[in-house]
Amino acid sequence: MALLDKVNYPADIRGFSIEELKTLCAEIRDYMIECCSRNPGHLGSSLGAVELIVGMHYVYDTPRDNIVFDVGHQAYAHKILTGRKELFRRNRKSDGISGFPRRDESPYDVFGTGHSSTSISAALGLAQAARFRHSGEKTVALIGDGALSGGLAFEGLNNAGISKSDLLVIINDNNISIDKNIGAVHEHLLRLTTHPAYNRLKKDIWDRLGAGRLRDIVQNIVITTKSHLVQASGGDLFEAMGFRYFGPIDGNDIGQVVDALQRLREMPGPRILHTITTKGKGYAPAEEDQTTWHAPGMFDPTTGKRIKADDRKESRYQDVFGEVLLELARTDSRIVGVTPAMASGCGMNLLASEMPERFFDVGIAEEHAVTFSAGLAAGGMKPFCNIYSSFSQRAYDQIIHDVALQNLGVVICLDRSGLVGEDGATHHGNFDMAAYRSIPGCIIAAPRNELELKNMMYTASLTASGPFIIRYPRGYGEGIEWRQPKFREMPPGKAELMLEGEDVAVIAAGPVVNRAFDAAIEYRRITGKNPSVYNIRYIKPIDTEILEDIVSSHSCIITIEDGCTAGGLHGAVAEYVISGKARIPVRAIGIPDRFIGQGTQGELRQDCGLYTEGILKAISEEMQKSEKKE
């Protein structure tokens, strides 16, 4: 990697020729593939955006000029070029750098991100701030066509178009986000890039002209008359919103990228550059199977053969959800599935394959997913709306206003609740229990294993009359048999006593119940004494009968949850205890009041005390306190 070895910061590439930039792009791809083969990450998106990122850093004076990424999982070339080349080998590790842009990590990361559709609004704010300060810096937002389907992106476009701000929005159009893109925006861009009038002009005239004055003259003619072509192709959307539209260009051709950026850099006002790229560009396995290679795990970089971390036989929670939803849908024609662009990630691709007419992928639009589900429920259907927990935060108003307030039966399944691992703070599902527990009429369920998830989904299909939220973690379950047992209703507000004991009562929610049970059994083995262990099952409505029994018969409570302790299960139990006459201490184990970084799920759970040994230590400490009081 002769060129990349010499590059540490963007200033190092600004004297390169176009041919040298081509070589540099190839070397960055090779380095990215080498690192990600051993240390997994978001590979496909980053491979497709290499030329765009190199071109931006080549033409713009970063970090003085601002580059704002959308989502950020395409920003690996950016990290490599901005002083983090060696650190990239520890990308997404607990002792390494974040997999997403972070303001506290580098001055080149001007705006942190991890969720989609934020770039245009943030970039507009930066551009306006530069105008107020008369600082003269330029601002560029890079957004994919998948993220462009999010409502916030259109709010930003709507405001930016009338602002006259010095803002360039680059659309990285690769026809896919994680799964195949769906929706009107996708179809609009597809019509734009395939319209024969545009492509005839581009192929028959433009591309045949060599560099020089003649090409400049023709290009100026095209720029001044292109609005007619844009309108003819159905591409007048952006210009109607106040943007000057340019493109599409080949976003994987560094020459075209640099040429376009140089021409647009000094142009005033809001403008859009439409680029066509290939997700996984330059690595055949990633180009051929773009969904899998979005985040492929470890692999052999030479052969492209993916390396399984283990041969575990347990089911993943997303697999349980997918199979159970399909089974329920086979028996109830009113059941439908809704996902904001996470069909394969949540397991809803099974329903999509067998019953496509009852499957709705609404694109990256969580707010719309919830309100659309509410409309389905109002029309007599039983929607299961699956959203990753951290992404559901965007739909908070819709859950209250459109579902709960109207008592509409929408089952909201929150995949990736709790600590998700290497994606870090932007993706941890820490806040759902605390956020949604205050909503009147809301049910919040936390299954401790695969079978409970199955039965809670069944219960929700029968009883949901408002938001029925089921939260479960990323990854594998407990390995119990869940396919053969028949469905069993699990009434909301009913907990389970798993181990009867004395002095200390452990109340846990979700799969961490199993770690609490193991810790209690180990404590009994060591001391001969039992704490009580309860599987609370429902955070709301909480089982007040069991809480009353616990308060009257124990001297201390330990709550355990894979969520923030401020306002979650601990909040619910502590509120109940303080409202009564008997007062006993309530100790919390869970995610503390701070943002948790990246690392493996095991590392992060250990850091928060959510593992058997940590729970055993807490039980021992509280039992000793109880004995001293006696």
Buried (B, 14 or more C-beta within 10 A) or exposed (E): BEBBEEBBBBEBBEEBEBEBBBBBBBBBBBBBBEBBBEBBBBBBBBBBBBBBBBBBBBBBBBBEBBBBBBBBBBBBBBBBBBBBBEBBBBBBBBEBBBBBBBEEBBEBBBBBBBBBBBBBBBBBBBBBEBBEEEEEBBBBBBBBBBBBBBBBBBEBBEBBBEBEBBBBBBBBBBBBBBBBBBBEBBEBBBEBBEBEEBBEBBEEBEEEEEEEEEBEEBBEEBEEEBBEBBEEBBBBBBBEBBBBBBBBBBBBBBBBBBBBBEBBBEEEBBBBBBBBBBBBBBBEBBBEBBBBBBBBBBBEBEEBEBEEEEEEEBBBBBBBBBBBBBBBBEEEEBBBBBBBBBBBBBBBBBBBEEBEEBBBBBBBBBBBBBBBBBBBBBEEBBBBBBBBBBBBBBBBEBBBEBBBBEEBBBBBBBBBBBBBBBBBBBBBBBBBBBBBBEBEBBBBBBBBBBBBBBBBBBBBBEBBEBBBBBBBBBBBBBEBEBEEEEBEEBEBBEBBBBBEBBBBBBBBBBBBBBBBBBBBBBBBEEEEBBBBBBBBBBBBBBBEEBBEBBBEBBBBBBBBBBBBBBBBBBBBBBEBBEEEEEEBEBBBBBBBEEEBBBBBBEBBBBBBBBBBEBBBBBBBBBBEBBEEEE
